[in-house]
Every structure is written in structure tokens, then in C-alpha cells.
Amino acid sequence: MKLLRHGPLGAERPGLLHVDGTIRDLTGIVPDIGGAVLSDVGLSALRGVDAGKLPIVQPDTRLGACVGGTGKFICIGLNYADHAAESGMAVPPEPVIFMKATSAICGPNDPIIVPRGSEKTDWEVELAVIIGTKAKYVSEAEALNYVAGYAVANDVSERAFQAERAGQWTKGKS
């Protein structure tokens, strides 16, 4: 099941990609793609929906960010040896964890807002892991039980803000 959000910025509606390639509207079935809808219970309920009977969305409709109401955007930096070497940094002894501002989340075809004074805007394609059920102190063996799904993410960074100024990565990653 491929869930998505469609419609104007700030007024996105829930939807899904049907097996026939059309986008189908889930308005009235769920309030949005996020929160409890992404829990095991919420996803189970969506699996019971007959997508073929849902309204078809116009093909040229804007696609929004895949999840609405995101509370946290937690990222792992230098997560493989080649990337650390490419960045001129040592492989860290434990994961580098940083946050992105949720205001940096946008749809796949939305414009990227480059900050004023940007000198080194860069991007990387990343795998986004969407956590659907609240989790805390989860063992590695149990971790996948909390994953609702995956998405492709465009990790845009302003490298000068991130690495050449004092402070944390957030200002260069958001």
C-alpha cells in the first residue's frame, strides 16, 4: 500500500496510489496520513478499504510531503564509511544524530528554499524510515515492529552553515 498526500500546500488531503497507477482520495476515510493512521491499527483499517471505489484525483494534482503533522525529523549523519571519507571526516564511533526542522519538509516537486547567504547548497538522496507507532527504548530486535513504511527523501544541506560555522548541524540541515 502506497500512501501519499495531495493538494495545495497547507491543504493536503490523504490519498493512496492505486494498483492501476491512479491516485485515489482517502478524504472521509482518514483525516490525514500521519499520527494514529500510521499505527498498526490505522494501517490495518486502511488495508480493508476498497481502493477501486475511491474517487480518482486529477493526475496533475500537486503531491505533498508524504506524512503530515510530523513531530520529529531525526537524522543519522555520516552513516556509512564512504560518506565519511568523502566528507573528510573520520567514521564516528557511534551514530551522529541531528534534527531537521519540520518546516524543511516539502513535497517531491516543491521548490527548495535556499537560505539567504547560502554558498554551498548540497543534496543527498536518503531513505526515510517512517515510524508509525510511538516508540521509546526499543531493542534492535523489536525496531522494525514500529516502522510504518519508507520513503525517498531529498536531504538538502547548506554545507558552509553546517560545517564552517560554530554550533550544531541543524542550521545547515534545516
CYANA upper distance limits for C-alpha pairs under 8 A (distance plus 0.5 A):
  1 MET  CA     16 LEU  CA      7.86
  1 MET  CA     17 LEU  CA      7.99
  1 MET  CA     47 ARG  CA      8.11
  2 LYS  CA     16 LEU  CA      6.07
  2 LYS  CA     17 LEU  CA      5.93
  2 LYS  CA     18 HIS  CA      8.28
  3 LEU  CA     14 PRO  CA      8.14
  3 LEU  CA     15 GLY  CA      6.42
  3 LEU  CA     16 LEU  CA      4.78
  3 LEU  CA     17 LEU  CA      6.88
  3 LEU  CA     33 ILE  CA      7.75
  3 LEU  CA     66 CYS  CA      7.78
  4 LEU  CA     14 PRO  CA      6.70
  4 LEU  CA     15 GLY  CA      5.65
  4 LEU  CA     16 LEU  CA      5.88
  4 LEU  CA     17 LEU  CA      7.75
  4 LEU  CA     33 ILE  CA      7.46
  4 LEU  CA     63 LEU  CA      7.90
  4 LEU  CA     64 GLY  CA      7.96
  4 LEU  CA     65 ALA  CA      8.12
  4 LEU  CA     66 CYS  CA      5.45
  4 LEU  CA     67 VAL  CA      7.82
  5 ARG  CA     12 GLU  CA      6.20
  5 ARG  CA     13 ARG  CA      5.85
  5 ARG  CA     14 PRO  CA      5.19
  5 ARG  CA     15 GLY  CA      5.98
  5 ARG  CA     16 LEU  CA      8.24
  5 ARG  CA     32 ASP  CA      8.17
  5 ARG  CA     33 ILE  CA      7.34
  5 ARG  CA     63 LEU  CA      6.42
  5 ARG  CA     64 GLY  CA      5.65
  5 ARG  CA     65 ALA  CA      6.96
  5 ARG  CA     66 CYS  CA      6.08
  5 ARG  CA     67 VAL  CA      7.71
  5 ARG  CA     68 GLY  CA      8.48
  6 HIS  CA     12 GLU  CA      5.53
  6 HIS  CA     13 ARG  CA      5.79
  6 HIS  CA     14 PRO  CA      7.04
  6 HIS  CA     15 GLY  CA      7.23
  6 HIS  CA     61 THR  CA      7.05
  6 HIS  CA     62 ARG  CA      6.16
  6 HIS  CA     63 LEU  CA      4.93
  6 HIS  CA     64 GLY  CA      5.77
  7 GLY  CA     11 ALA  CA      6.72
  7 GLY  CA     12 GLU  CA      5.03
  7 GLY  CA     13 ARG  CA      6.60
  7 GLY  CA     61 THR  CA      6.50
  7 GLY  CA     62 ARG  CA      5.78
  7 GLY  CA     63 LEU  CA      6.86
  7 GLY  CA     64 GLY  CA      7.29
  8 PRO  CA     12 GLU  CA      6.27
  8 PRO  CA     62 ARG  CA      6.96
  8 PRO  CA     64 GLY  CA      8.23
  9 LEU  CA     64 GLY  CA      7.40
 12 GLU  CA     64 GLY  CA      6.88
 13 ARG  CA     25 ASP  CA      7.89
 13 ARG  CA     26 LEU  CA      7.94
 13 ARG  CA     27 THR  CA      6.82
 13 ARG  CA     31 PRO  CA      8.32
 13 ARG  CA     32 ASP  CA      6.73
 14 PRO  CA     25 ASP  CA      6.74
 14 PRO  CA     26 LEU  CA      5.63
 14 PRO  CA     27 THR  CA      6.37
 14 PRO  CA     30 VAL  CA      7.56
 14 PRO  CA     31 PRO  CA      7.51
 14 PRO  CA     32 ASP  CA      5.39
 14 PRO  CA     33 ILE  CA      6.09
 15 GLY  CA     23 ILE  CA      7.08
 15 GLY  CA     24 ARG  CA      5.90
 15 GLY  CA     25 ASP  CA      4.93
 15 GLY  CA     26 LEU  CA      5.22
 15 GLY  CA     27 THR  CA      7.82
 15 GLY  CA     33 ILE  CA      8.36
 16 LEU  CA     23 ILE  CA      6.17
 16 LEU  CA     24 ARG  CA      5.84
 16 LEU  CA     25 ASP  CA      7.23
 16 LEU  CA     26 LEU  CA      7.60
 17 LEU  CA     21 GLY  CA      6.72
 17 LEU  CA     22 THR  CA      6.43
 17 LEU  CA     23 ILE  CA      5.14
 17 LEU  CA     24 ARG  CA      6.77
 18 HIS  CA     22 THR  CA      5.90
 18 HIS  CA     23 ILE  CA      6.46
 18 HIS  CA     24 ARG  CA      6.96
 18 HIS  CA     51 ALA  CA      7.02
 18 HIS  CA     52 GLY  CA      7.88
 22 THR  CA     56 ILE  CA      7.09
 22 THR  CA     57 VAL  CA      7.79
 22 THR  CA     59 PRO  CA      7.82
 23 ILE  CA     56 ILE  CA      6.39
 23 ILE  CA     57 VAL  CA      5.89
 23 ILE  CA     58 GLN  CA      8.24
 23 ILE  CA     59 PRO  CA      7.83
 24 ARG  CA     51 ALA  CA      7.41
 24 ARG  CA     54 LEU  CA      6.15
 24 ARG  CA     55 PRO  CA      6.04
 24 ARG  CA     56 ILE  CA      5.16
 24 ARG  CA     57 VAL  CA      6.12
 25 ASP  CA     54 LEU  CA      6.57
 25 ASP  CA     55 PRO  CA      6.00
 25 ASP  CA     56 ILE  CA      6.82
 25 ASP  CA     57 VAL  CA      6.71
 26 LEU  CA     30 VAL  CA      6.74
 26 LEU  CA     54 LEU  CA      7.53
 27 THR  CA     31 PRO  CA      7.06
 27 THR  CA     32 ASP  CA      8.25
 30 VAL  CA     37 VAL  CA      7.56
 32 ASP  CA     37 VAL  CA      7.95
 32 ASP  CA     68 GLY  CA      7.09
 33 ILE  CA     37 VAL  CA      6.64
 33 ILE  CA     38 LEU  CA      7.45
 33 ILE  CA     66 CYS  CA      7.76
 33 ILE  CA     67 VAL  CA      5.87
 33 ILE  CA     68 GLY  CA      6.32
 34 GLY  CA     38 LEU  CA      6.20
 34 GLY  CA     67 VAL  CA      5.76
 34 GLY  CA     68 GLY  CA      5.62
 34 GLY  CA     69 GLY  CA      6.70
 34 GLY  CA     70 THR  CA      7.68
 34 GLY  CA    132 GLY  CA      8.38
 35 GLY  CA     39 SER  CA      7.75
 35 GLY  CA     68 GLY  CA      8.47
 35 GLY  CA     69 GLY  CA      7.70
 35 GLY  CA     70 THR  CA      8.48
 35 GLY  CA    132 GLY  CA      7.56
 36 ALA  CA     41 VAL  CA      8.33
 36 ALA  CA     42 GLY  CA      6.47
 36 ALA  CA    132 GLY  CA      7.88
 36 ALA  CA    133 THR  CA      8.11
 37 VAL  CA     41 VAL  CA      8.08
 37 VAL  CA     42 GLY  CA      4.73
 37 VAL  CA     43 LEU  CA      6.64
 37 VAL  CA    132 GLY  CA      8.43
 38 LEU  CA     42 GLY  CA      6.14
 38 LEU  CA     43 LEU  CA      6.19
 38 LEU  CA    131 ILE  CA      8.33
 38 LEU  CA    132 GLY  CA      5.03
 38 LEU  CA    133 THR  CA      7.54
 38 LEU  CA    148 ALA  CA      6.33
 39 SER  CA     43 LEU  CA      6.55
 39 SER  CA    132 GLY  CA      5.16
 39 SER  CA    133 THR  CA      5.35
 39 SER  CA    148 ALA  CA      7.31
 40 ASP  CA     44 SER  CA      6.53
 40 ASP  CA    132 GLY  CA      7.82
 40 ASP  CA    133 THR  CA      7.58
 40 ASP  CA    148 ALA  CA      8.03
 41 VAL  CA     45 ALA  CA      6.82
 42 GLY  CA     46 LEU  CA      6.95
 43 LEU  CA     47 ARG  CA      6.79
 43 LEU  CA    148 ALA  CA      8.49
 44 SER  CA     48 GLY  CA      7.37
 45 ALA  CA     49 VAL  CA      7.70
 50 ASP  CA     54 LEU  CA      7.73
 57 VAL  CA     61 THR  CA      7.58
 62 ARG  CA    109 ASN  CA      8.27
 63 LEU  CA    107 GLY  CA      6.27
 63 LEU  CA    108 PRO  CA      7.22
 63 LEU  CA    109 ASN  CA      7.82
 64 GLY  CA    106 CYS  CA      6.94
 64 GLY  CA    107 GLY  CA      4.52
 64 GLY  CA    108 PRO  CA      7.41
 64 GLY  CA    110 ASP  CA      8.50
 65 ALA  CA    105 ILE  CA      6.99
 65 ALA  CA    106 CYS  CA      5.48
 65 ALA  CA    107 GLY  CA      4.67
 65 ALA  CA    108 PRO  CA      7.49
 66 CYS  CA    107 GLY  CA      7.73
 66 CYS  CA    151 ALA  CA      8.29
 70 THR  CA    102 THR  CA      7.17
 71 GLY  CA    102 THR  CA      7.87
 72 LYS  CA     99 MET  CA      8.08
 72 LYS  CA    100 LYS  CA      8.49
 72 LYS  CA    101 ALA  CA      8.46
 72 LYS  CA    102 THR  CA      7.35
 73 PHE  CA     99 MET  CA      6.20
 73 PHE  CA    100 LYS  CA      5.96
 73 PHE  CA    101 ALA  CA      7.33
 73 PHE  CA    102 THR  CA      6.74
 74 ILE  CA     97 ILE  CA      7.53
 74 ILE  CA     98 PHE  CA      6.56
 74 ILE  CA     99 MET  CA      5.24
 74 ILE  CA    100 LYS  CA      7.11
 75 CYS  CA     97 ILE  CA      6.21
 75 CYS  CA     98 PHE  CA      5.82
 75 CYS  CA     99 MET  CA      6.28
 75 CYS  CA    100 LYS  CA      7.73
 76 ILE  CA     95 PRO  CA      6.77
 76 ILE  CA     96 VAL  CA      6.00
 76 ILE  CA     97 ILE  CA      5.26
 76 ILE  CA     98 PHE  CA      6.93
 77 GLY  CA     95 PRO  CA      7.37
 77 GLY  CA     96 VAL  CA      5.47
 77 GLY  CA     97 ILE  CA      6.70
 77 GLY  CA     98 PHE  CA      7.73
 78 LEU  CA     83 HIS  CA      6.42
 78 LEU  CA     84 ALA  CA      5.66
 78 LEU  CA     91 VAL  CA      7.45
 78 LEU  CA     92 PRO  CA      7.92
 78 LEU  CA     95 PRO  CA      7.99
 78 LEU  CA     96 VAL  CA      7.17
 79 ASN  CA     83 HIS  CA      7.73
 79 ASN  CA     84 ALA  CA      8.11
 79 ASN  CA     95 PRO  CA      7.31
 79 ASN  CA     96 VAL  CA      8.20
 80 TYR  CA     84 ALA  CA      7.04
 80 TYR  CA     91 VAL  CA      8.12
 81 ALA  CA     85 ALA  CA      6.72
 81 ALA  CA     91 VAL  CA      6.39
 82 ASP  CA     86 GLU  CA      6.51
 83 HIS  CA     87 SER  CA      6.61
 84 ALA  CA     88 GLY  CA      6.74
 84 ALA  CA     89 MET  CA      5.54
 84 ALA  CA     90 ALA  CA      6.45
 84 ALA  CA     91 VAL  CA      6.16
 85 ALA  CA     89 MET  CA      6.22
 85 ALA  CA     90 ALA  CA      7.22
 85 ALA  CA     91 VAL  CA      8.10
 92 PRO  CA     96 VAL  CA      7.62
 98 PHE  CA    169 TRP  CA      7.31
 98 PHE  CA    170 THR  CA      7.22
 99 MET  CA    170 THR  CA      6.57
 99 MET  CA    173 LYS  CA      8.34
100 LYS  CA    104 ALA  CA      7.44
100 LYS  CA    170 THR  CA      6.49
100 LYS  CA    173 LYS  CA      6.35
100 LYS  CA    174 SER  CA      5.42
101 ALA  CA    105 ILE  CA      8.29
101 ALA  CA    170 THR  CA      8.08
101 ALA  CA    174 SER  CA      5.68
102 THR  CA    174 SER  CA      8.45
103 SER  CA    174 SER  CA      8.15
104 ALA  CA    174 SER  CA      5.98
106 CYS  CA    110 ASP  CA      6.73
114 VAL  CA    118 SER  CA      7.18
114 VAL  CA    121 THR  CA      7.86
115 PRO  CA    158 GLU  CA      8.47
118 SER  CA    158 GLU  CA      6.87
118 SER  CA    160 ALA  CA      8.05
118 SER  CA    161 PHE  CA      8.27
119 GLU  CA    158 GLU  CA      7.74
119 GLU  CA    159 ARG  CA      8.38
119 GLU  CA    160 ALA  CA      7.03
120 LYS  CA    158 GLU  CA      5.89
120 LYS  CA    159 ARG  CA      5.75
120 LYS  CA    160 ALA  CA      6.24
121 THR  CA    156 VAL  CA      7.63
121 THR  CA    157 SER  CA      6.20
121 THR  CA    158 GLU  CA      4.85
121 THR  CA    159 ARG  CA      6.71
122 ASP  CA    156 VAL  CA      6.29
122 ASP  CA    157 SER  CA      5.72
122 ASP  CA    158 GLU  CA      6.63
122 ASP  CA    159 ARG  CA      7.23
123 TRP  CA    154 ASN  CA      7.06
123 TRP  CA    155 ASP  CA      5.87
123 TRP  CA    156 VAL  CA      4.80
123 TRP  CA    157 SER  CA      6.46
124 GLU  CA    154 ASN  CA      6.42
124 GLU  CA    155 ASP  CA      5.59
124 GLU  CA    156 VAL  CA      7.10
125 VAL  CA    152 VAL  CA      7.47
125 VAL  CA    153 ALA  CA      6.35
125 VAL  CA    154 ASN  CA      5.40
125 VAL  CA    155 ASP  CA      6.60
126 GLU  CA    152 VAL  CA      6.44
126 GLU  CA    153 ALA  CA      5.50
126 GLU  CA    154 ASN  CA      6.69
126 GLU  CA    155 ASP  CA      6.99
127 LEU  CA    150 TYR  CA      7.40
127 LEU  CA    151 ALA  CA      6.57
127 LEU  CA    152 VAL  CA      5.56
127 LEU  CA    153 ALA  CA      6.43
128 ALA  CA    150 TYR  CA      6.02
128 ALA  CA    151 ALA  CA      5.50
128 ALA  CA    152 VAL  CA      6.28
128 ALA  CA    153 ALA  CA      6.26
129 VAL  CA    147 VAL  CA      7.30
129 VAL  CA    148 ALA  CA      8.40
129 VAL  CA    149 GLY  CA      6.76
129 VAL  CA    150 TYR  CA      5.27
129 VAL  CA    151 ALA  CA      7.19
130 ILE  CA    147 VAL  CA      6.32
130 ILE  CA    148 ALA  CA      6.07
130 ILE  CA    149 GLY  CA      5.76
130 ILE  CA    150 TYR  CA      6.17
130 ILE  CA    151 ALA  CA      8.03
131 ILE  CA    146 TYR  CA      6.18
131 ILE  CA    147 VAL  CA      5.04
131 ILE  CA    148 ALA  CA      5.94
131 ILE  CA    149 GLY  CA      7.78
132 GLY  CA    146 TYR  CA      6.38
132 GLY  CA    147 VAL  CA      6.13
132 GLY  CA    148 ALA  CA      5.08
132 GLY  CA    149 GLY  CA      8.30
133 THR  CA    146 TYR  CA      5.70
133 THR  CA    147 VAL  CA      7.77
133 THR  CA    148 ALA  CA      8.02
134 LYS  CA    146 TYR  CA      7.82
135 ALA  CA    146 TYR  CA      7.37
138 VAL  CA    142 GLU  CA      6.74
138 VAL  CA    143 ALA  CA      6.55
139 SER  CA    143 ALA  CA      6.61
142 GLU  CA    146 TYR  CA      8.14
143 ALA  CA    147 VAL  CA      7.81
155 ASP  CA    173 LYS  CA      8.21
156 VAL  CA    173 LYS  CA      7.08
156 VAL  CA    174 SER  CA      8.30
157 SER  CA    162 GLN  CA      7.96
157 SER  CA    172 GLY  CA      5.90
157 SER  CA    173 LYS  CA      5.15
157 SER  CA    174 SER  CA      7.60
158 GLU  CA    162 GLN  CA      6.69
158 GLU  CA    172 GLY  CA      5.16
158 GLU  CA    173 LYS  CA      7.00
159 ARG  CA    163 ALA  CA      6.33
159 ARG  CA    164 GLU  CA      7.95
159 ARG  CA    172 GLY  CA      6.55
160 ALA  CA    164 GLU  CA      5.44
160 ALA  CA    165 ARG  CA      7.36
160 ALA  CA    172 GLY  CA      7.75
161 PHE  CA    165 ARG  CA      6.23
161 PHE  CA    169 TRP  CA      8.23
161 PHE  CA    171 LYS  CA      6.74
161 PHE  CA    172 GLY  CA      5.12
162 GLN  CA    168 GLN  CA      7.53
162 GLN  CA    169 TRP  CA      5.22
162 GLN  CA    170 THR  CA      7.59
162 GLN  CA    171 LYS  CA      6.75
162 GLN  CA    172 GLY  CA      4.49
162 GLN  CA    173 LYS  CA      7.24
163 ALA  CA    169 TRP  CA      7.56
163 ALA  CA    172 GLY  CA      8.25
169 TRP  CA    173 LYS  CA      6.60
170 THR  CA    174 SER  CA      6.33
